[in-house]
Amino acid sequence: MNYHVQSQRELYLRIGLSRPHRANDGRHGYWIQVNGIYTFPEYMDYIRCYDDKEEQS
């Protein structure tokens, strides 16, 4: 997977914030999470989460 990501011309990360979080020491904040990784011009067909054939029926 590292080779695939490094060989792409563009890489986009879809980043989100969690709900407000309060740490044990009283600080308030948010968790940052990566919700998606998009590579261009190619994608890794064998790790896709859905099947295009199902959507077309």
Secondary structure in CASP SS format (residue, H / E / C, confidence):
PFRMAT SS
TARGET T0000
AUTHOR 0000-0000-0000
METHOD secondary structure of the structure
MODEL  1
M C 1.00
N H 1.00
Y H 1.00
H H 1.00
V H 1.00
Q H 1.00
S C 1.00
Q C 1.00
R C 1.00
E E 1.00
L E 1.00
Y E 1.00
L E 1.00
R E 1.00
I E 1.00
G E 1.00
L E 1.00
S C 1.00
R C 1.00
P C 1.00
H E 1.00
R E 1.00
A C 1.00
N C 1.00
D C 1.00
G C 1.00
R C 1.00
H E 1.00
G E 1.00
Y C 1.00
W C 1.00
I E 1.00
Q E 1.00
V E 1.00
N E 1.00
G E 1.00
I E 1.00
Y E 1.00
T E 1.00
F E 1.00
P C 1.00
E C 1.00
Y C 1.00
M C 1.00
D H 1.00
Y H 1.00
I H 1.00
R C 1.00
C C 1.00
Y C 1.00
D C 1.00
D H 1.00
K H 1.00
E H 1.00
E H 1.00
Q H 1.00
S C 1.00
END
